[in-house]
Amino acid sequence: MSKEIKGVIVSRAVVLISIILLPIMIFLIFFITDFSLWFSDDKMVTFLIIKILCPLVFSLSWLFFLILFATRLSMAMESMDKTVAVVPIRLKLFFGANALFILFIFVFPIITPLISILSFCSMAWRLTTFRKESWDEQKTSLITKILMVLFSILPIICSIIILPQYIELAIFLWNDIWVPLLPFLFRISYSIYTALAIGSLFILITNRGISEYEQLFEEPKSDMTIWYIRIGEIFLFIFFLFLEGFFTGFQQFEIIEIFYYVGFGIGIFVTIVNFINGKKRKTTFKSYFFGYFLAALFMGANLLIVNAAWSYLIQLVSLIITAFIFIFIFFYTFIRLEETEF
């Protein structure tokens, strides 16, 4: 069943927002970033190609791709947890934002040229074979094939022109944005984890020994009984951000460390009890052990490892691993979805 908020299907809303924002983001990237041409120093030529042609080609490509696969993308978002159950629903916020940032830094620059070429080829194919539902090598005319080659020339040229710059952009985003933001991302992640861990304890009590309320599909009332816990988790998260100094000039209150230790202990306790009781009550119960393990590893590195370098490395690795798990699950789900599922 699709998740809805006041009648709006969340996955479809995300796709719609992406259709609107992604082309805008592409133009902003090309206008803000000081890209240059490796074959010309002429300012007018550089402006026309870098500021107009390339972002226009890439924007149209992504726009075409997102519209063409809007339903599949929506279904992929809804089917991610069914495909590979690694991270529980309540911890997806814990790593989800980081996965989006990794996607933007590394995956987006790499696949944009490919998306552009495929999109323009698809445009040519659809212009000449609009009555056909799928590609057929034997029935595709020579004119269609020639037109597809001609359509692909422009995105290929743009990709050759901009690809070295895209690599530099990824390096810039990593060194000048990602790395400086990591300490703040860590603090936000600690706060999210701790708030969710405390909420899990109350959910554990409410559901008589199982904190994974998203798995109690046969008990629809269970979701209604914990709405106040969700609100409490939000207030706790804001409170922990306050203690971290996000609203006071980043002057951290030392008491926050006590909350982190408590949250870490609660998280381990809830995971163990949740696993034991869940398996007793339901043989198909998903323990999400790997997801909880990575979350505990992330928190434990901050609280238990004295060596700052090792602590930083473990936290960074745990974030990157879960980010790529999210990305892999999404692409795997997107590719394997059958047309009949729509």
C-alpha positions in Angstrom: 0.0 0.0 0.0 1.3 3.5 -0.9 2.1 5.8 2.0 0.0 8.9 2.0 0.0 12.2 3.9 -3.4 13.9 3.9 -4.3 12.0 0.7 -1.0 12.8 -1.1 1.0 9.7 -2.2 4.5 10.4 -0.8 6.5 8.6 -3.5 4.7 10.4 -6.3 5.1 13.7 -4.6 8.8 13.1 -4.3 9.0 12.3 -8.0 7.0 15.4 -8.9 9.3 17.6 -6.7 12.3 16.0 -8.4 10.9 16.8 -11.9 10.7 20.4 -10.8 13.9 20.8 -8.8 16.4 18.7 -10.7 16.6 20.9 -13.8 16.8 24.0 -11.7 19.6 22.5 -9.7 21.5 21.6 -12.9 21.3 25.2 -14.1 22.3 26.5 -10.7 25.4 24.2 -10.6 26.5 25.4 -14.0 25.9 29.1 -13.2 27.5 29.0 -9.7 30.5 26.7 -10.5 33.3 28.2 -12.5 33.5 25.7 -15.3 35.8 26.3 -18.2 36.4 24.8 -21.7 39.5 22.8 -22.3 39.6 23.8 -26.0 38.7 27.5 -25.8 39.3 30.6 -23.7 36.8 32.8 -25.4 34.3 34.1 -22.8 31.3 34.2 -25.2 31.9 30.7 -26.4 32.3 29.5 -22.8 29.2 31.2 -21.7 27.1 29.8 -24.5 28.3 26.2 -24.0 28.8 26.1 -20.3 26.0 28.3 -19.0 23.4 27.6 -21.7 23.9 24.5 -23.9 25.2 21.9 -21.4 22.7 22.6 -18.6 19.9 22.8 -21.1 20.9 19.4 -22.6 21.3 17.7 -19.2 18.1 19.3 -17.8 16.0 18.2 -20.8 17.6 14.7 -20.5 16.7 14.3 -16.8 13.3 15.9 -17.3 12.5 13.4 -20.1 13.9 10.5 -18.0 11.9 11.4 -14.8 8.7 11.9 -16.7 9.1 8.7 -18.7 9.9 6.6 -15.6 7.8 8.6 -13.1 5.6 5.6 -12.2 8.6 3.2 -12.0 10.5 5.6 -9.8 7.5 5.9 -7.5 7.1 2.2 -7.3 10.8 1.7 -6.7 10.6 4.0 -3.7 7.6 2.1 -2.3 9.2 -1.3 -3.0 12.7 -0.6 -1.5 12.0 -2.1 1.9 10.2 -5.1 0.4 13.2 -5.8 -1.9 16.0 -5.9 0.6 15.2 -5.4 4.2 18.4 -3.9 5.7 17.5 -0.7 7.4 14.3 -0.4 9.5 11.8 2.4 8.7 12.6 4.4 11.9 16.3 4.5 11.1 15.9 5.5 7.4 16.0 9.1 8.5 19.3 8.3 10.3 21.1 7.5 7.0 18.7 8.7 4.3 19.9 12.3 4.1 23.5 11.2 3.9 22.7 8.8 1.1 21.1 11.6 -0.9 24.3 13.7 -0.5 26.5 10.8 -1.6 24.2 10.3 -4.5 24.5 13.9 -5.5 28.3 14.0 -5.2 29.3 10.8 -6.8 26.5 9.0 -8.6 24.7 12.0 -10.2 27.8 13.4 -12.0 28.7 9.9 -13.3 25.3 8.9 -14.6 24.2 12.3 -16.0 26.1 11.9 -19.3 24.7 8.3 -19.7 21.2 9.5 -18.9 21.6 12.3 -21.5 22.6 10.0 -24.3 20.0 7.4 -23.5 17.2 10.1 -23.2 18.0 11.7 -26.5 18.2 8.3 -28.2 14.8 7.5 -26.7 13.4 10.8 -27.9 14.5 10.0 -31.5 13.0 6.5 -31.2 9.7 7.7 -29.9 9.4 10.4 -32.5 9.6 7.9 -35.3 8.1 4.8 -33.7 5.4 6.3 -31.5 3.0 3.5 -32.1 5.4 0.8 -30.9 5.5 -0.2 -27.2 9.0 -1.7 -27.1 12.2 -1.9 -29.0 12.4 -4.4 -31.8 15.7 -4.6 -33.7 14.2 -6.3 -36.8 11.2 -3.9 -37.1 13.2 -0.7 -36.4 13.8 1.2 -39.6 17.1 2.5 -40.7 15.8 6.1 -40.5 15.0 5.6 -36.8 18.5 4.2 -36.1 20.2 7.1 -38.0 18.0 9.6 -36.2 19.0 8.1 -32.8 22.7 8.4 -33.7 22.2 12.0 -34.7 20.2 12.8 -31.5 23.0 11.3 -29.4 25.7 13.4 -30.9 24.8 16.6 -28.9 24.7 14.9 -25.4 27.9 13.0 -26.3 29.7 16.3 -27.2 28.4 18.0 -24.0 29.5 15.0 -21.9 33.0 15.1 -23.4 33.2 18.8 -22.8 32.0 18.8 -19.2 33.0 15.4 -17.8 36.5 16.5 -16.6 34.8 19.5 -14.9 32.2 17.2 -13.3 35.0 15.2 -11.7 36.5 18.4 -10.4 33.1 19.3 -9.1 32.8 16.0 -7.2 36.2 16.6 -5.6 35.2 20.2 -4.7 32.0 19.0 -3.1 33.8 16.3 -1.2 36.7 18.5 0.1 35.0 21.9 0.5 31.4 20.9 1.5 31.1 17.3 2.5 34.2 17.1 4.8 33.5 20.5 6.6 29.9 19.5 7.1 30.7 16.0 8.6 31.0 17.2 12.2 27.6 18.8 12.0 26.2 15.8 10.2 27.6 13.6 13.0 25.9 15.7 15.6 22.6 15.6 13.8 22.9 11.9 13.4 23.7 11.4 17.1 20.6 13.4 18.0 18.4 11.5 15.6 19.7 8.1 16.8 19.2 9.0 20.5 15.7 10.4 20.1 14.7 7.3 18.1 16.3 5.0 20.7 14.4 6.5 23.5 11.2 6.4 21.5 11.9 2.7 20.7 11.9 1.9 24.4 8.3 3.3 24.8 7.2 1.6 21.6 8.7 -1.6 23.0 6.5 -1.3 26.1 3.4 -0.2 24.1 3.6 -3.2 21.7 4.3 -5.7 24.5 7.9 -6.5 23.6 8.3 -5.5 19.9 9.5 -2.0 19.0 9.3 -2.4 15.3 5.8 -1.1 15.0 6.0 -1.0 11.2 5.9 -4.8 11.1 2.6 -5.2 13.0 0.5 -5.0 9.9 -2.1 -7.3 11.4 -2.7 -4.9 14.2 -3.8 -1.6 12.6 -4.6 -0.1 16.0 -0.9 -0.3 17.1 0.0 2.5 14.8 -2.7 4.7 16.4 -1.4 4.1 19.9 2.1 5.4 19.3 1.5 8.7 17.5 2.3 10.6 20.7 5.7 8.7 20.8 6.5 10.0 17.3 5.8 13.5 18.4 7.9 13.0 21.5 10.8 11.8 19.3 10.6 15.0 17.3 10.7 17.1 20.4 13.6 15.1 21.8 15.5 15.5 18.5 15.0 19.3 18.7 16.0 19.3 22.3 19.2 17.3 21.6 20.1 19.8 18.8 19.7 22.6 21.3 22.1 20.8 23.7 24.5 20.3 20.8 24.5 24.1 20.4 22.6 24.4 17.1 20.5 27.3 18.5 23.2 28.8 20.8 26.2 29.4 18.5 27.3 25.8 18.6 28.3 25.9 22.3 27.7 22.3 23.3 26.2 21.4 26.7 28.2 18.6 28.3 25.1 16.9 29.5 24.4 15.8 25.9 27.0 13.1 26.3 25.0 11.5 29.1 22.0 11.3 26.8 24.1 9.8 24.1 25.3 7.0 26.4 21.8 6.4 27.6 20.5 6.3 24.0 23.3 3.9 23.0 22.5 1.5 25.8 18.7 1.7 25.1 19.3 1.0 21.5 21.3 -2.2 22.2 18.7 -3.3 24.8 15.8 -2.7 22.5 17.4 -4.4 19.6 18.1 -7.6 21.6 14.6 -7.7 23.2 13.0 -6.8 19.9 14.8 -9.7 18.1 14.0 -12.3 20.7 10.3 -11.4 21.2 9.7 -10.7 17.6 10.9 -14.2 16.5 8.7 -15.8 19.2 5.6 -14.0 18.1 6.2 -14.1 14.3 8.5 -16.4 12.4 8.7 -13.9 9.5 9.7 -11.1 11.8 12.4 -8.9 10.3 15.1 -8.1 12.9 17.0 -5.6 10.7 20.1 -6.7 12.5 22.5 -5.2 9.9 20.8 -1.8 10.0 20.9 -1.6 13.8 24.5 -2.9 13.8 25.7 -0.1 11.6 23.8 2.5 13.7 25.2 1.1 16.9 28.7 1.0 15.3 28.3 4.7 14.4 27.3 5.7 17.9 29.8 3.3 19.6 32.7 4.8 17.6 31.8 8.2 19.1 31.2 7.1 22.7 33.5 4.1 23.3 36.6 4.6 21.1 39.1 7.0 22.7 41.3 7.4 19.7 39.8 10.4 17.7 41.2 9.3 14.4 39.8 5.7 14.7 36.5 7.1 15.9 36.2 9.4 13.0 37.2 6.7 10.5 34.6 4.2 11.8 31.8 6.7 11.8 32.7 7.8 8.3 32.9 4.3 7.0 29.5 3.4 8.6 27.9 6.4 7.0 29.3 5.6 3.5 28.4 1.9 3.7 24.8 2.6 4.6 24.6 5.4 2.0 25.7 3.0 -0.7 23.3 0.3 0.6 20.4 2.8 0.2 21.6 3.7 -3.3 22.1 0.1 -4.4 18.7 -1.0 -3.0 17.0 1.8 -4.9 18.7 1.1 -8.3 18.3 -2.7 -7.8 14.6 -2.2 -7.1 14.2 0.2 -10.0 15.8 -2.2 -12.5 14.0 -5.4 -11.4 10.5 -3.9 -11.3 8.2 -5.6 -13.9 5.8 -3.6 -16.0 3.0 -5.7 -14.7 3.7 -4.3 -11.2 2.4 -1.0 -12.3 
